[in-house]
Amino acid sequence: MNRRALIPDGTQAAVNDLNISPGILSHGHVFVTGMTGSRSDGSMPENIQEQFHLAFEKIGLVLAEGGLDFSAVVEMTSYHVGLRAHFETFRDVRSDYVREPYPAWTAIEVAGLRREGAVVEIRVVAATAKD
């Protein structure tokens, strides 16, 4: 099987604790595990804009571990607690990271997330080769 785990510096604790890979490189794609906006010390900011930026920054670290950046993202799914209350803020922060051609995107409202205090979890799929 042609797969490689992408484990950026500082993520080994999550790998060990949850038995996950932050990202997997497989058959020309990088699959990034859902990321919340927790700080490096594990605390969750109350400020939702900070949460959104931190989640995208973590995704960026995984993409970089695979030699990619946000321009490689082809699909994004975001899971939100209170989607309607913060959608515009999330959209604005998201625009700091994604560029044309924009990835396909599905935003889903959920009742809760694993991380206490998290209001968003974002997963992406990126392509390693340009079409």
Secondary structure by P-SEA (a helix, b strand, c coil): cbbbbbbcccaaaaaaacccccccccccbbbbcccccccccccccccaaaaaaaaaaaaaaaaaaaccccccccbbbbbbccccccaaaaaaaaaacccccccbbbbbbbcccccccccbbbbbbbbcccc
